[in-house]
Amino acid sequence: MPVKVLIVDDSSFFRHQIRAIIDAHPQLSVVGEASNGREAIDKTKQLKPDIITMDYEMPLMDGITSVRHIMNECPTPILMFSSLTLQGARVTLDALEAGAVDFLPKSYEKVSGSNSSLRQILVNKILTLARPVAKANARVPSTVEAPSASSRSKKKIYVQSFDLVMIGTSTGGPVALQKVLTQIPANFPAPILLIQHMPGTFTGAFAERLNGQCKISVKEAHDGDLLKPGTAYLAPGGQQMILSQKGKIRIMAGDERLNYKPSVDLTFGSAVKYYNRNTLAIVLTGMGADGREGARLLKQAGAVVWAQEGKTCVIDGMPSAIVKANLADEIIALQEISKRMIEVV
């Protein structure tokens, strides 16, 4: 049975273009359209789509308000379309916090192009986010966080000290990082490197938001930054973050052959030389397998690697890749990761 998609946008042109992309794929089907947030709520209840594509700037009711209502009344995975501006970044982060699972840049030129990479990205995201695991997580209110017996039973005792913590994530990462980092005390004794797949126009706004929410300091990383305990450094979108020496960050353009900018693999791998076994690397929710090869290098050096428990992920691709490669020292539910970080670091 095809994945049922509801398209929500006040632009009839954009709705038409998105419909054409979706209807051209044999595994997808448009079940309806809405031109404002209020109509989106009504049609979600009526049509019960598997996934919704949502604009944020609409008449009668904006996208963020609509997301909140939908997640409260009839939870459904929502893919937001966002402008690549500072304001667009802030609005998108609001939408993700309200319950949207992912976002895509909104471009009238790209969506109407005949050979657009956006078309394939859109299809892939819809197919992935509409899978049962995403839908199951979309239907669990963020305020309900039952403890995980499985993760409690797999705790280990580590003999080494941890001088560096690194966290890699993608889809679902902004909310997951918020849940983890807001529970970390200001006197946390190690620096934290954050690698989140995100456009360059978004990472500054995201770091600013986290810094306002957390007890530790959070900043977008800059070339030459010196690592300090109790500070988290967010890799800038569209660039690569590595360690050029112990305690010093280097930001660079990176190899065009790398699929991700920033790349979890690259940052993880760069820590091996300077921190080896005194590193704690954590892989959170996300599509794909970025982080697996970097984690493999870290494990060979004696470092510790954790993976987020699959049922607490929006998308279990990245953590699952770690687990399947037998690289995870612990598999931990999202709501328990901060507690474990405090215990071992």
Secondary structure as the mmCIF struct_conf table of DSSP 4:
data_model
#
loop_
_struct_conf.conf_type_id
_struct_conf.id
_struct_conf.beg_label_comp_id
_struct_conf.beg_label_asym_id
_struct_conf.beg_label_seq_id
_struct_conf.end_label_comp_id
_struct_conf.end_label_asym_id
_struct_conf.end_label_seq_id
HELX_LH_PP_P HELX_LH_PP_P1 PRO A 2 PRO A 2
STRN STRN1 VAL A 3 VAL A 8
BEND BEND1 ASP A 10 ASP A 10
HELX_RH_AL_P HELX_RH_AL_P1 SER A 12 ASP A 23
TURN_TY1_P TURN_TY1_P1 ALA A 24 ALA A 24
BEND BEND2 HIS A 25 HIS A 25
TURN_TY1_P TURN_TY1_P2 PRO A 26 GLN A 27
STRN STRN2 LEU A 28 ALA A 34
BEND BEND3 SER A 35 ASN A 36
HELX_RH_AL_P HELX_RH_AL_P2 GLY A 37 LEU A 47
BEND BEND4 ASP A 50 ASP A 50
STRN STRN3 ILE A 51 MET A 54
BEND BEND5 TYR A 56 TYR A 56
BEND BEND6 PRO A 59 MET A 61
HELX_RH_AL_P HELX_RH_AL_P3 GLY A 63 GLU A 73
BEND BEND7 CYS A 74 CYS A 74
STRN STRN4 ILE A 78 SER A 82
BEND BEND8 LEU A 84 THR A 85
HELX_RH_AL_P HELX_RH_AL_P4 LEU A 86 ALA A 98
TURN_TY1_P TURN_TY1_P3 GLY A 99 GLY A 99
STRN STRN5 ASP A 102 PRO A 105
HELX_RH_AL_P HELX_RH_AL_P5 TYR A 108 SER A 112
TURN_TY1_P TURN_TY1_P4 SER A 114 ASN A 115
HELX_RH_AL_P HELX_RH_AL_P6 SER A 117 LEU A 129
TURN_TY1_P TURN_TY1_P5 ALA A 130 ALA A 130
BEND BEND9 ARG A 131 ARG A 131
HELX_RH_AL_P HELX_RH_AL_P7 PRO A 132 ALA A 138
TURN_TY1_P TURN_TY1_P6 ARG A 139 ARG A 139
BEND BEND10 VAL A 140 VAL A 140
TURN_TY1_P TURN_TY1_P7 SER A 142 THR A 143
HELX_RH_AL_P HELX_RH_AL_P8 ALA A 149 ARG A 152
TURN_TY1_P TURN_TY1_P8 SER A 153 LYS A 154
BEND BEND11 GLN A 160 GLN A 160
BEND BEND12 ASP A 163 ASP A 163
STRN STRN6 LEU A 164 THR A 169
TURN_TY1_P TURN_TY1_P9 THR A 171 GLY A 172
HELX_RH_AL_P HELX_RH_AL_P9 GLY A 173 LEU A 181
TURN_TY1_P TURN_TY1_P10 THR A 182 GLN A 183
BEND BEND13 ILE A 184 ILE A 184
TURN_TY1_P TURN_TY1_P11 ALA A 186 ASN A 187
BEND BEND14 PRO A 189 ALA A 190
STRN STRN7 ILE A 192 GLN A 196
HELX_RH_AL_P HELX_RH_AL_P10 GLY A 200 GLN A 213
BEND BEND15 LYS A 215 ILE A 216
STRN STRN8 SER A 217 GLU A 220
TURN_TY1_P TURN_TY1_P12 ASP A 223 GLY A 224
HELX_LH_PP_P HELX_LH_PP_P2 ASP A 225 ASP A 225
STRN STRN9 LEU A 226 LEU A 226
HELX_LH_PP_P HELX_LH_PP_P3 LEU A 227 LEU A 227
TURN_TY1_P TURN_TY1_P13 PRO A 229 GLY A 230
STRN STRN10 THR A 231 LEU A 234
HELX_LH_PP_P HELX_LH_PP_P4 ALA A 235 PRO A 236
TURN_TY1_P TURN_TY1_P14 GLY A 237 GLY A 238
BEND BEND16 GLN A 239 GLN A 239
STRN STRN11 GLN A 240 GLN A 245
TURN_TY1_P TURN_TY1_P15 LYS A 246 GLY A 247
STRN STRN12 LYS A 248 MET A 252
TURN_TY1_P TURN_TY1_P16 GLU A 256 ARG A 257
BEND BEND17 ASN A 259 ASN A 259
BEND BEND18 LYS A 261 PRO A 262
HELX_RH_AL_P HELX_RH_AL_P11 VAL A 264 SER A 270
TURN_TY1_P TURN_TY1_P17 ALA A 271 ALA A 271
HELX_RH_AL_P HELX_RH_AL_P12 VAL A 272 TYR A 275
HELX_RH_3T_P HELX_RH_3T_P1 ASN A 276 ASN A 278
STRN STRN13 THR A 279 VAL A 283
BEND BEND19 THR A 285 THR A 285
BEND BEND20 MET A 287 GLY A 288
TURN_TY1_P TURN_TY1_P18 ASP A 290 GLY A 291
HELX_RH_AL_P HELX_RH_AL_P13 ARG A 292 GLN A 300
TURN_TY1_P TURN_TY1_P19 ALA A 301 GLY A 302
STRN STRN14 VAL A 304 GLN A 308
HELX_RH_3T_P HELX_RH_3T_P2 GLY A 310 THR A 312
BEND BEND21 VAL A 314 ILE A 315
HELX_RH_AL_P HELX_RH_AL_P14 GLY A 317 LYS A 324
TURN_TY1_P TURN_TY1_P20 ALA A 325 ASN A 326
BEND BEND22 ASP A 329 ASP A 329
STRN STRN15 GLU A 330 ILE A 332
HELX_RH_AL_P HELX_RH_AL_P15 LEU A 334 VAL A 344
#
